[in-house]
Amino acid sequence: MNNSVELGNIIDISKGKKVEQIFPDKERNKSVVRFIQIDDLRNDTNIKFTNNNGGIQVNINDLIIAWDGANAGTVGHNLKGIIGSTLARLRIKNENFDSRYLAKFLQSKFLYLRKQCTGATIPHISKSVLLKLKIPSPPLPEQKRIADLLDKADSIRQKRKESIALLDEFLKSVFIDMFGDPVRNEKGWEVKSFKEILKIERNQVSPEKIKNFTNYIDLESIEKESGKILNIRKVNNGFLKSSKFEFSSDHILYGKLRPYLNKVVLPHIEGICSTDILPILPKPKVANKFFISHVMRHPGFVNYATDRSAGANLPRVNPDIIYNFVCIAPPLTLQTQFAKIVRQTELTKSKMEESLREMDNQFNALIGRIFK
């Protein structure tokens, strides 16, 4: 594979546009298509829709790359729909290249593209850097063979990811088994408002008082639905331009912007966060963070917060709305039992994630050797 070609000779780039997500009923009309966002590059667990209103369309032969944000450089393919404004379509214009082969090549360049990103606060892929990448150009059958090899290696990683996801489903099942639905309350627990069992703490830190190497989490760093922190940045004094909220490992971090994204996190560190994230502290005599976080991830609370959020383009839920939410308040002893199950499950999950990281390292080493 001595011959190589600049990527600009192989693809055309079209940046995605801002489109509105819709929530169609079962009888969708022909103008409704899949709305592809960054999370869809990883899995198909939460398919969304939009109107076919002139957005940038992709087909299964196109590549998709995350152009902006914490996940800039992430690559996906074999998807069909309309992409959002943080993504870009890479359409192959050279019939001598296989789309899966190109996708694997770009995955091997993820760290390089990240290092070359522009933008201090929100990273952006550099178009010129991307187009100047040189890709080895073996014959098409060899490209397909390489893609098949890498797909087989990647499938092992995907199975481990699926096993980790099953642990999250297990905890949801345990929660329902122990407490029932937190809104319907079919088990007849005492009910309380959130104001009675938790406190929203908005202790602000001004930019000049931020200490060097402070952990910083913004809303884009939180994966929706899963409660996973994708990226923790270390920031120095004066780097951020506005005040942030303090948090500790005792808090729950809740994303109040676009509450339907269901961003609820149990951090294992202390630091500061964006003011679109609310640090929530359960009152220790009546509730613990493991119980409350599962209540907040439950569709009953997500729908409650979404329906009462304000703002057309960037809906936010007001803290007073959160305080007014009424749910079950089972005995603290039962909540503590649940917390023990969560901790043990998270320990198992942590070991599996460590194994996954090793698989990732091995896969990246393999893909690096192939495209060296």
Residue pairs with C-beta under 8 A, 6 or more apart in sequence:
1 136
1 137
1 138
2 136
3 136
3 137
3 138
4 134
4 135
4 136
4 137
5 94
5 134
5 135
5 137
6 131
6 132
6 133
6 134
6 135
7 130
7 131
7 132
7 133
7 134
7 135
8 131
8 132
9 94
10 92
10 93
10 94
10 97
10 102
10 135
11 63
11 90
11 91
11 92
11 93
11 94
11 102
11 131
12 90
12 91
12 93
13 88
13 89
13 90
13 91
13 127
13 130
13 131
14 56
14 88
14 89
14 91
15 56
15 67
15 85
15 88
16 55
16 56
16 67
16 82
16 83
16 84
16 85
16 86
16 87
16 88
16 89
17 54
17 55
17 56
17 84
17 85
18 84
18 85
19 35
19 50
19 51
19 53
19 55
19 82
19 84
19 85
20 50
20 51
21 35
21 48
21 49
21 50
22 32
22 49
22 50
22 51
23 49
24 32
24 49
28 49
30 52
31 51
31 52
31 53
32 49
32 50
32 51
32 52
33 49
33 50
33 51
33 52
33 57
33 81
33 82
34 47
34 48
34 49
34 50
34 79
34 80
34 81
34 82
35 48
35 49
35 50
35 81
35 82
35 84
36 48
36 58
36 64
36 79
36 81
36 82
36 83
36 84
36 87
37 48
37 83
37 84
37 86
37 87
38 66
38 69
38 71
38 74
38 84
38 86
38 87
39 46
39 223
39 224
40 46
40 47
40 48
40 76
40 79
41 64
41 66
41 71
41 74
41 75
41 76
41 79
41 87
42 74
42 76
45 165
45 225
46 224
46 225
50 82
52 82
55 82
55 83
56 82
56 83
56 89
57 81
57 82
57 83
57 89
58 64
58 79
58 80
58 81
58 82
58 83
58 89
59 80
60 77
60 78
60 79
60 80
61 92
61 99
62 77
62 79
62 89
62 90
62 91
62 92
62 99
63 75
63 76
63 77
63 89
63 90
63 91
63 92
63 99
63 102
63 103
63 106
64 75
64 76
64 77
64 79
64 83
64 87
64 88
64 89
64 90
65 73
65 74
65 75
65 76
65 87
65 88
65 90
65 106
65 125
65 130
66 72
66 73
66 74
66 75
66 86
66 87
66 125
67 86
67 87
67 88
67 124
67 125
68 85
68 86
68 119
68 122
68 123
68 124
68 125
69 86
69 122
69 123
69 220
70 123
70 218
70 220
70 221
70 230
70 231
71 220
71 230
72 113
72 114
72 117
72 123
72 124
72 125
73 109
73 110
73 111
73 113
73 114
73 117
73 125
74 110
75 103
75 106
75 107
75 110
76 103
77 99
77 100
77 103
78 99
83 89
88 125
90 102
90 106
92 99
92 102
96 137
96 140
97 135
97 137
97 140
97 143
98 140
98 143
98 144
98 147
100 144
100 147
100 151
101 143
101 144
101 146
101 147
102 135
103 147
104 146
104 147
104 150
104 367
104 370
104 371
105 135
105 136
105 371
106 113
106 133
107 367
108 364
108 367
108 368
108 370
108 371
109 133
109 371
113 125
113 126
113 129
113 130
114 123
116 126
116 129
117 123
117 124
117 125
117 126
118 124
118 126
122 220
135 371
136 371
138 146
146 370
150 363
150 366
150 367
150 370
153 363
153 366
154 363
156 359
157 356
157 359
157 360
157 363
160 352
160 355
160 356
160 359
161 356
163 352
164 349
164 352
164 353
164 356
167 345
167 348
167 349
167 352
168 226
170 345
171 294
171 341
171 342
171 345
172 294
174 338
174 341
175 294
175 338
178 330
178 334
178 337
178 338
179 187
179 189
179 291
179 328
179 330
179 334
179 338
180 186
180 187
180 189
180 328
181 298
181 300
182 295
182 298
182 300
182 301
182 327
182 328
183 298
183 300
183 301
183 304
183 327
184 300
185 191
185 327
185 328
187 328
187 330
189 328
189 329
189 330
190 328
190 329
190 330
191 326
191 327
191 328
191 329
192 286
192 326
192 327
192 329
193 323
193 324
193 325
193 326
194 322
194 323
194 324
194 325
194 326
194 327
195 323
195 324
196 283
196 286
196 329
197 282
197 283
197 286
197 287
197 292
197 329
198 252
198 280
198 281
198 282
198 283
198 287
198 292
199 280
199 281
199 283
200 278
200 279
200 280
200 281
200 319
200 322
200 323
201 245
201 246
201 247
201 251
201 279
201 280
201 281
202 245
202 275
202 278
202 279
202 319
203 245
203 246
203 279
204 243
204 244
204 245
204 246
204 275
205 243
205 244
205 245
205 246
205 272
206 243
207 237
207 238
207 239
207 240
207 241
207 242
207 243
208 237
208 238
209 237
210 235
210 236
210 237
210 238
210 239
210 240
210 244
210 272
211 237
212 236
212 237
213 234
213 235
213 236
214 234
214 235
214 236
214 271
214 272
215 232
215 233
215 234
215 269
215 270
215 271
215 272
216 232
216 233
216 234
216 235
216 240
216 244
216 271
216 272
216 273
217 229
217 231
217 232
217 233
217 247
217 253
217 265
217 267
217 271
217 272
217 273
217 274
217 277
218 233
218 273
218 274
218 276
218 277
219 255
219 257
219 263
219 274
219 276
219 277
220 230
220 231
221 229
221 230
221 231
221 232
221 233
222 228
222 229
222 230
222 253
222 255
222 263
222 265
222 277
223 229
223 230
223 263
224 261
224 262
224 263
225 261
225 262
225 297
227 263
227 264
227 265
227 266
227 293
227 297
228 265
229 265
229 267
232 269
232 271
235 272
242 275
243 275
244 272
244 273
244 274
244 275
245 272
245 273
245 274
245 275
245 277
245 278
245 279
246 270
246 271
246 272
246 279
247 253
247 267
247 270
247 271
247 272
247 273
247 279
248 267
248 270
248 279
249 267
249 268
249 269
249 270
250 281
250 289
251 267
251 279
251 280
251 281
251 289
252 264
252 265
252 266
252 279
252 280
252 281
252 282
252 289
252 292
252 293
252 296
253 263
253 264
253 265
253 266
253 267
253 273
253 277
253 278
253 279
253 280
254 263
254 264
254 265
254 277
254 278
254 280
254 296
254 322
255 261
255 263
255 264
255 276
255 277
255 278
256 276
256 277
256 278
256 316
256 317
256 318
256 319
256 322
257 276
257 314
257 315
257 316
258 309
258 314
258 315
258 316
259 302
259 305
259 306
259 309
259 315
259 316
259 317
260 302
260 306
262 297
262 302
263 277
264 293
264 296
264 297
266 289
266 290
266 293
273 279
276 316
278 319
278 322
280 292
282 288
282 289
282 291
282 292
285 332
286 329
286 332
287 329
287 332
287 335
288 332
288 335
288 336
288 339
290 335
290 338
290 339
290 342
290 343
291 330
291 335
291 338
291 339
294 338
295 301
295 327
295 328
296 302
300 327
301 325
301 327
304 325
305 317
305 321
305 322
305 325
306 315
306 317
308 317
308 318
308 321
309 315
309 316
309 317
309 321
310 316
310 317
310 318
